[in-house]
C-alpha cells in the first residue's frame, strides 16, 4: 500500500483511516532527476501527483518518498476504501497494453489524456479528475448498485481490474482463460439486463475506425459510466493485419439514461399494472397454449421468436417475457385457440379480449422505444400485422409510420449488418438474421400497398439469404413448420422490391417512356416471376389450371390448415404491378390517346396476357376453401386482395379493342361475385369487395359509363 501525505504538516491520510502506523520515517525528499544514463525515476502514484496539483503545492518537483512495508501490506484489510482501491492503476494506454496484452494502435495519443481533456476537463472546480474521493461522497459511492458502481465511473474497465468481468446478465460465460484462446466467449447483446444496444453508424461523431483502437476486453466490451462500448466481431483481432473487416461497434446504454423520457411517456399512458392485467385475461396455462399455437400457425410467416430460448421453458417465458410482446403473441394466436384440445371449449363460450391485448401491446411499445431491444422489434413486427377492428377500413397512415419505425429500430439494433462472425450465442445470431428479413419483407410490402418510397437502400445492409441453418434449434423439437414458406416469401419480396424501384418511384412515373421501352424493361421481372413459380416446392404449389376434380384428387383426406394461399396472393400482386406498367400507356387519358387509333401486335399481346391472368386469379380464388382461410394471413394480404378487381377495372378502360369491352366487363363482374360470395364468411375479403361495390354504387364502373354515354344519343 502507498502512503498519502498531502503536506508535511498533516499526518498520512491513508494510515489514519486504516488505523496503522505510518511507514514514513522522514520528510519527503526532492524528486530525483533523470541522469545522463537515462536511469528511471522512482515510481510515484498517480493520486500523489494529482494531490499535489489539487493542493497548489508550489514545489511541483517534490513528492513523497514511498517506503513499502511488506509486512504491513500483507496484514492490510482485504477491502480498502473505494478511493484507494485503484491507486496502482496504469497511468497510460501503453501501461495498460503491457498488462492486458491489447494493442493501443500506431501513432495515437494516449487515450487517458484524450478522454480526460475532452470529457472531464481539469480546469474547473467540478472536474471529474482522478482525485481522492472526498469523505462527504464516500456514502454516495458505497450506495451505488453493482451495475453502476465505481468500477464503471468513467474509467476503462480493463485498466481498473485485471480479473475477468461478469456480464450484467445473460447465460453463464466461459472461465477466465477464455481470452487467451483464439475463440472469445459468446456474450449475448440482447440479454444484458437494464441495457439497450444501438449500432454506432459510420458517420457518427464516434468514428468506428478510431473505436477500433479502444482497449476492449476479451469479450469485446469497454465499460464507461452507464454505457458500454461493444465490439461484437472479435474475429478481426485474429485476422492478418493486411486483411480488411468492416468496423462494427455497438453502444449499450443503461435504461436510466432515458429515465426522464420514459417517465414522461408513462404519464401519457395508462397507469394500470399491465402484467397483472394480462394474467387476468390469460392465465399461465392458457398462455403456454397460445405460445405453442403461435409456433404452430404464425411462426411460418413471422419467424420473429427464438424457439431455442422459449421452448426449453415455456412457463418461464410466459412469466418473464416483456408484457407487451406477450400480449401481442397472445392476440395473434387467439384466432387459433379452437385448435387446442384443452381450451377449444373456452373459445366457444368465453375468449380473452383481443382489443385489450393489442392496447396493452401498443402502450408498452411506446415505453420501450427509448431503449429498444430485440423484444421491442419483435413487438413492432407483431403489431404491424394486427388487423384493424373494422374489416372494411383501409390502413391509416399510422401503419406506414409504424413500418418506418420498425425499420428504424432494426437499424438502431444493427440488424442490417450480418452477424454471422460475431461472438454471440448461435440462437441470437439466427434470431437477428431472421428478424432482419422479417423487417425487409414487412417494410417492402407496406411500401407496395401504401404506395410509398422504399426506405431500405441496397448500400445499407449486407445480411445474406437465409438457409436451413437459420431455423435450427438447440433442442430436439418438431415445433414449427418447414422454413420453405419464408424462404420463398423473401425471394418474392426481392423481386417486388426491384419492380417498385424500376417502375413505381417518383422519378420513374415522372418520365414518359414508350411502350416498347416498357416492354423491354418488363421482360426481366416477368422471367424472374416465372422462375420463382416454377421453383416452388410441391408443398407450396396450388394448381389452378387443371380441372377441379383432377386438382382435388387425393386432397380430400387432408383437412389440415394450408398456409400457401397468402404466398400466391403476393405473387399475383407482383404480376399485376408489372402488367399495370404495360397497361398504363394504353389506357392513358389524353385528348388523342397514343394507342387509341390502331392495335399493334404488342398491344394485343399485352391485353391478352391481362385477360388470361385474371382468369387464372379467378380460378385461384375459387380454390381457396376453409383450409386456406383458417391459416394465418399477413395483414398486408388484405390490401393485396384488392389489386385484382381494380386491375380488371383498369383493363375495361382500354380503348384499343372496343369489341372486347363486353368481355372485360364480364370478367370484372365474375371477380366481383367471387368476392361477394366469400366475403360473408371470410372477413379478409370484405375490403376488396367493398372497394368494387363502391365503384358500382357510384356508377363509375365501365358498364355504367358506357350507358351514360349512349343515353344522349338515344334521346336524339
Secondary structure as GFF3:
##gff-version 3
##sequence-region A 1 716
A	DSSP	alpha_helix	13	18	.	.	.	ID=ss1
A	DSSP	alpha_helix	46	54	.	.	.	ID=ss2
A	DSSP	alpha_helix	70	74	.	.	.	ID=ss3
A	DSSP	three_ten_helix	82	84	.	.	.	ID=ss4
A	DSSP	alpha_helix	93	100	.	.	.	ID=ss5
A	DSSP	alpha_helix	111	119	.	.	.	ID=ss6
A	DSSP	three_ten_helix	135	137	.	.	.	ID=ss7
A	DSSP	alpha_helix	138	142	.	.	.	ID=ss8
A	DSSP	three_ten_helix	146	148	.	.	.	ID=ss9
A	DSSP	three_ten_helix	150	152	.	.	.	ID=ss10
A	DSSP	alpha_helix	157	160	.	.	.	ID=ss11
A	DSSP	three_ten_helix	176	180	.	.	.	ID=ss12
A	DSSP	beta_strand	195	199	.	.	.	ID=ss13
A	DSSP	alpha_helix	208	211	.	.	.	ID=ss14
A	DSSP	beta_strand	221	223	.	.	.	ID=ss15
A	DSSP	beta_strand	227	230	.	.	.	ID=ss16
A	DSSP	three_ten_helix	234	237	.	.	.	ID=ss17
A	DSSP	beta_strand	250	254	.	.	.	ID=ss18
A	DSSP	three_ten_helix	255	258	.	.	.	ID=ss19
A	DSSP	alpha_helix	259	268	.	.	.	ID=ss20
A	DSSP	alpha_helix	274	281	.	.	.	ID=ss21
A	DSSP	alpha_helix	284	293	.	.	.	ID=ss22
A	DSSP	pi_helix	294	298	.	.	.	ID=ss23
A	DSSP	alpha_helix	307	310	.	.	.	ID=ss24
A	DSSP	alpha_helix	314	320	.	.	.	ID=ss25
A	DSSP	alpha_helix	323	333	.	.	.	ID=ss26
A	DSSP	three_ten_helix	334	339	.	.	.	ID=ss27
A	DSSP	alpha_helix	344	349	.	.	.	ID=ss28
A	DSSP	alpha_helix	354	368	.	.	.	ID=ss29
A	DSSP	three_ten_helix	369	371	.	.	.	ID=ss30
A	DSSP	alpha_helix	374	384	.	.	.	ID=ss31
A	DSSP	alpha_helix	397	412	.	.	.	ID=ss32
A	DSSP	alpha_helix	426	450	.	.	.	ID=ss33
A	DSSP	three_ten_helix	458	460	.	.	.	ID=ss34
A	DSSP	three_ten_helix	468	471	.	.	.	ID=ss35
A	DSSP	alpha_helix	484	503	.	.	.	ID=ss36
A	DSSP	alpha_helix	506	510	.	.	.	ID=ss37
A	DSSP	alpha_helix	515	534	.	.	.	ID=ss38
A	DSSP	three_ten_helix	538	540	.	.	.	ID=ss39
A	DSSP	alpha_helix	548	551	.	.	.	ID=ss40
A	DSSP	alpha_helix	565	587	.	.	.	ID=ss41
A	DSSP	alpha_helix	601	623	.	.	.	ID=ss42
A	DSSP	alpha_helix	626	629	.	.	.	ID=ss43
A	DSSP	alpha_helix	637	652	.	.	.	ID=ss44
A	DSSP	three_ten_helix	658	660	.	.	.	ID=ss45
A	DSSP	alpha_helix	661	679	.	.	.	ID=ss46
A	DSSP	three_ten_helix	683	685	.	.	.	ID=ss47
A	DSSP	alpha_helix	686	697	.	.	.	ID=ss48
A	DSSP	alpha_helix	702	715	.	.	.	ID=ss49
###
